[in-house]
Amino acid sequence: MLQSNHYELLDKVRFGKDGDERKEALKALINLEYEAKIDDTDLLKLLDDNDAVIQVYAIGAMGRLQTKACIPALIERFTESTNTLILNELLNAFQQYDSNDFLDIVTSKLKKLYKKPWFFNIRKKVSDSDSDRGFVLNQILIPSLKYIRITGNPKTEKIVKPFLDHEDANVRWHTLKVFDSIGIEIKTDILQDFIVSDSSPLVRELATIILEKQKNRIVTT
């Protein structure tokens, strides 16, 4: 059960006079988590708080503790939320669980975003606002790719393949990492195109590494 010291620390996380005070309060709360001074019921209660900062703390704690009892609540929150801060923290928590429990809702969210005219942004100028694009890249798309990579599920190939041609180099790099980590073969001509013409040296380097791995697999089989 949450005690007065928990609420005092939570207030400091929300309203601390500076970043250092807020960080120290968060560290103290995390220590209480690992001392089993905060349980599943407490976290679910905090998740329902109206304050987004409190919700973010609860989500982060669920991820750190990998509480199975909280998975349904996390799934429901991810499905319903449009708050970029909340969505980003949820995706970070999903990665800490290191399981397939959230794969369906993550891929479902990506499918819905396919309908946005600026979602793929295939290396061409768009008229949409930078804030929309930043939302997709930083709060949804890249964290989703990171989670999909962790799950190691080859069924996600069709979901992530279109992002190989995304205009943002960071998205292309993370998409290549998904293919590499899961062990999904990429056509040689696609990799060679990355190596020769991609604008990002990091993407070119990763494509070269993946191509060499695939060649070695062919040789050894």
C-alpha positions in Angstrom: 0.0 0.0 0.0 1.3 3.5 -0.9 2.5 5.4 2.1 3.0 9.1 2.7 6.7 8.9 1.6 5.6 7.5 -1.7 3.3 10.5 -2.4 6.0 12.9 -1.2 8.5 11.5 -3.7 5.8 11.5 -6.5 5.2 15.2 -5.8 8.9 15.8 -6.1 9.0 13.9 -9.4 6.1 16.2 -10.6 7.0 19.5 -9.0 10.7 19.3 -8.0 12.5 22.7 -8.1 15.0 21.4 -10.7 16.0 18.4 -12.7 18.3 17.1 -10.1 15.6 17.0 -7.4 13.2 15.2 -9.7 15.9 12.6 -10.6 16.7 12.0 -7.0 13.1 11.5 -6.2 12.7 9.0 -9.1 15.8 7.1 -7.9 14.3 6.8 -4.4 11.0 5.5 -5.8 12.9 2.9 -7.9 14.7 1.8 -4.8 11.3 1.3 -3.1 10.2 -0.7 -6.1 13.0 -3.2 -5.7 12.5 -3.4 -2.0 9.0 -4.5 -2.7 7.5 -1.4 -1.1 5.3 -0.8 -4.1 3.1 -3.6 -5.4 0.9 -4.3 -8.5 -2.2 -2.7 -6.9 -0.3 0.5 -6.2 1.0 0.7 -9.8 -2.4 0.1 -11.2 -3.8 2.9 -9.0 -1.1 5.3 -10.2 -1.7 4.3 -13.8 -5.3 5.6 -13.4 -4.1 9.0 -12.0 -5.1 12.0 -14.0 -1.6 13.4 -14.1 0.5 12.2 -17.1 3.7 12.3 -15.1 2.3 9.9 -12.5 1.1 7.6 -15.3 4.5 7.7 -16.9 6.1 6.7 -13.6 3.7 3.8 -13.1 4.3 2.6 -16.7 8.0 2.8 -16.2 7.8 0.9 -12.9 5.7 -1.8 -14.5 8.3 -2.3 -17.1 11.2 -2.3 -14.6 9.4 -4.9 -12.5 7.9 -6.8 -15.4 4.7 -7.3 -13.6 2.6 -9.8 -15.4 -0.6 -8.7 -13.6 -0.2 -5.2 -15.2 0.0 -6.4 -18.8 -3.8 -6.1 -19.5 -3.8 -2.5 -18.2 -0.8 -1.6 -20.3 -2.4 -3.1 -23.4 -5.6 -1.2 -22.8 -3.7 2.1 -22.2 -1.7 1.7 -25.4 -4.8 1.0 -27.4 -6.7 4.0 -26.1 -4.0 6.7 -25.6 -3.1 9.4 -28.0 -0.6 11.1 -25.6 2.8 11.0 -27.1 4.5 11.0 -23.7 2.4 8.0 -22.6 2.8 6.1 -25.8 6.6 6.5 -25.8 6.8 5.3 -22.2 4.6 2.3 -22.9 6.8 1.2 -25.8 9.8 1.5 -23.6 8.1 -0.6 -21.0 7.2 -3.2 -23.6 10.8 -3.6 -24.5 11.7 -4.3 -20.9 9.1 -7.1 -20.7 11.0 -8.8 -23.5 7.9 -10.8 -24.6 5.4 -11.1 -27.4 2.5 -10.0 -25.2 2.3 -6.6 -26.8 3.2 -7.5 -30.4 -0.4 -7.5 -31.8 -1.3 -4.1 -30.4 2.0 -2.5 -31.6 1.6 -3.9 -35.1 -2.1 -2.8 -35.0 -1.1 0.7 -34.1 1.3 0.8 -37.0 -1.3 -0.4 -39.4 -3.7 2.4 -38.4 -0.9 4.9 -38.9 -0.4 3.6 -42.5 -3.4 5.6 -43.4 -1.7 8.9 -42.5 -0.5 10.6 -45.7 2.9 11.5 -44.2 3.5 8.2 -42.4 5.9 6.6 -44.9 7.3 9.8 -46.3 9.2 7.9 -49.0 12.1 10.3 -49.6 10.0 13.1 -50.9 8.8 16.5 -49.7 5.7 16.5 -47.6 3.4 19.3 -46.5 2.6 18.0 -43.0 3.9 19.7 -39.9 7.2 18.8 -38.3 5.4 18.1 -35.1 3.4 15.3 -36.8 6.5 13.8 -38.3 8.3 14.1 -35.0 5.5 12.3 -33.2 5.6 9.4 -35.5 9.4 9.0 -35.6 10.3 9.6 -32.0 7.2 8.5 -30.1 5.7 5.7 -32.2 7.7 4.4 -35.1 11.2 3.9 -33.9 10.3 2.6 -30.4 7.9 0.2 -32.2 10.7 -1.1 -34.4 12.9 -1.6 -31.4 10.1 -3.6 -29.6 9.5 -5.7 -32.8 13.2 -6.4 -33.0 13.2 -7.7 -29.4 10.3 -10.0 -30.0 12.1 -11.8 -32.8 8.9 -12.8 -34.5 9.4 -13.3 -38.3 5.7 -12.7 -38.9 6.4 -9.0 -38.6 8.2 -8.9 -41.9 5.3 -7.5 -43.9 4.7 -4.8 -41.3 8.3 -3.5 -41.2 9.4 -4.0 -44.8 7.9 -0.8 -46.2 10.1 1.2 -43.8 13.2 0.1 -45.7 12.4 3.0 -48.1 11.4 5.6 -45.5 12.9 9.0 -46.0 14.4 9.2 -42.5 17.8 7.4 -42.2 17.2 6.5 -38.6 14.0 4.6 -39.6 15.8 2.8 -42.4 18.6 1.8 -40.0 16.2 0.5 -37.3 14.3 -1.4 -40.0 17.5 -3.1 -41.2 18.2 -4.0 -37.6 14.8 -5.7 -37.3 15.6 -7.8 -40.4 19.1 -8.6 -39.1 18.1 -9.5 -35.6 15.2 -11.6 -36.5 17.1 -13.3 -39.3 14.8 -12.3 -42.2 16.6 -12.5 -45.5 16.9 -9.2 -47.5 17.3 -9.4 -51.3 20.9 -8.8 -52.4 19.9 -6.1 -54.8 18.2 -4.1 -52.1 21.2 -4.3 -49.8 23.5 -3.4 -52.6 21.4 -0.3 -53.4 21.7 0.7 -49.7 25.5 0.2 -49.9 25.9 2.2 -53.0 23.4 5.0 -52.8 22.0 5.5 -49.3 22.7 9.0 -47.9 23.5 7.7 -44.4 27.0 6.2 -43.7 25.5 4.3 -40.8 22.8 2.7 -43.1 25.5 1.9 -45.7 27.7 0.3 -43.0 24.8 -1.8 -41.6 23.7 -2.9 -45.1 27.3 -4.0 -45.8 27.4 -6.1 -42.6 24.1 -7.7 -43.3 25.1 -8.6 -46.9 28.3 -10.2 -45.6 26.3 -12.2 -43.1 23.9 -13.5 -45.7 26.7 -14.4 -48.0 28.4 -16.4 -45.2 25.2 -18.2 -44.5 24.9 -19.3 -48.1 28.5 -20.5 -48.1 28.1 -22.5 -44.9 24.8 -24.2 -45.9 
